[in-house]
Amino acid sequence: MFFFRSNLFYLPDLETKRLLLRRIRVSDAADVFAYSKDPEVARYVLWQAQTEFREAKDYCRAMVRQYRTDEPSSWGIVDKGSGHLIGTIGYMDYNSGNRTTEVGYSLARWKWNQGIMTEALREVIRYTFSEMDINRIEAQHETENPASGRVMEKCGMKKEGILRQRLYNKGRFVDVCLYSILRSEADHLLRDG
Ligand SMILES: CC(C)(COP(=O)(O)OP(=O)(O)OC[C@H]1O[C@@H](n2cnc3c(N)ncnc32)[C@H](O)[C@@H]1OP(=O)(O)O)[C@@H](O)C(=O)NCCC(=O)NCCS
């Protein structure tokens, strides 16, 4: 039995072993700035590395505004151990006719390669299929960013192909690799959740 909210993109708190996914607050700005000023984190995403603290504050304010509009938006990823916000994960796009959504994510560099984003994405996939009327979740990564593809793969997403020069990012047209997972493939996540 699915529970469909009238406010589709209301993001409730979600918890995993190491992480709390919760809505971003303006008071998270210092944590956001700490990782978003890193050009390595920004390299394969569609935003520029932040250079001033003010940009992090503006980003948090924009997220808070977005939560009120029921548009696709992102959770902040909080490391339960330290209490710090270490990244974001959320919905980039939504098509109601096709019941598809796209997810995207970023993580502080000092937390890479510890299974954190796999843990977060797995929970977001579980939540999306158990609480929202979505049939297909997509994600895409630049072909030069294989770590992101590995996260998708580890979460049970299937590689569908390369879209040539699909995006224009930081002065170049880049190839992206498209992944998806269907509701019918995610039974184990719903069961284990
Ligand atoms: C991509 C990103 C989200 C990965 O998060 P993460 O928490 O480090 O991911 P995980 O630890 O869960 O898994 C990473 C996997 O990629 C693998 N990996 C790391 N670097 C790699 C590389 N250069 N080539 C291939 N695989 C790589 C790791 O070995 C690991 O796989 P394994 O568990 O089989 O060993 C993180 O690096 C990040 O936020 N990068 C900057 C923002 C970004 O690129 N976002 C995605 C845009 S599509």
The ligand as an ORCA input file, in Angstrom:
! r2SCAN-3c Opt
* xyz 0 1
  C      30.663     10.872     -6.584
  C      30.480     10.896     -5.065
  C      29.058     11.297     -4.741
  C      30.751      9.513     -4.500
  O      30.399      9.475     -3.130
  P      31.094      8.466     -2.131
  O      30.433      8.555     -0.807
  O      32.560      8.671     -2.165
  O      30.736      7.078     -2.824
  P      30.903      5.627     -2.208
  O      32.030      5.616     -1.229
  O      29.566      5.185     -1.735
  O      31.307      4.797     -3.502
  C      32.330      5.254     -4.363
  C      32.765      4.141     -5.268
  O      33.475      4.676     -6.388
  C      34.737      4.060     -6.476
  N      35.662      5.031     -7.062
  C      36.246      6.096     -6.486
  N      37.007      6.752     -7.368
  C      36.869      6.083     -8.543
  C      37.418      6.270     -9.840
  N      38.237      7.294    -10.118
  N      37.076      5.380    -10.801
  C      36.255      4.343    -10.554
  N      35.692      4.134     -9.336
  C      36.012      4.991     -8.347
  C      35.081      3.678     -5.058
  O      36.086      2.685     -5.032
  C      33.709      3.163     -4.602
  O      33.405      1.892     -5.140
  P      33.623      0.504     -4.301
  O      32.778      0.616     -3.073
  O      33.210     -0.557     -5.235
  O      35.099      0.453     -3.929
  C      31.455     11.900     -4.385
  O      32.740     11.604     -4.822
  C      31.141     13.349     -4.711
  O      30.293     13.957     -4.081
  N      31.825     13.925     -5.695
  C      31.659     15.334     -6.032
  C      30.276     15.688     -6.529
  C      29.816     14.761     -7.625
  O      30.587     14.387     -8.494
  N      28.529     14.406     -7.583
  C      27.935     13.492     -8.545
  C      27.580     14.209     -9.783
  S      26.893     13.063    -10.971
*
